[in-house]
Amino acid sequence: MAEAAQRHQDRQSGAAEHDAAKRRRTELYTRAVELLGNDSAARWPPGTVVKRLDD
């Protein structure tokens, strides 16, 4: 039973980490568009904008 609880906890932890990373990317992209103040920036590939901010 303890093994099942540990596996569940591991899955929950992994899901939380994934969600946090996804949220961070969204926040960075939103911030980039705000900073650029340009509608065309919203059409840039999100990875490009986030990579530049995250560096």
ABEGO torsion letter per residue (X at the ends): XAAAAAAAAAAAAAAAAAAAAAAAAAAAAAAAAAAAGBAAAAABBAAAAAAAAAX
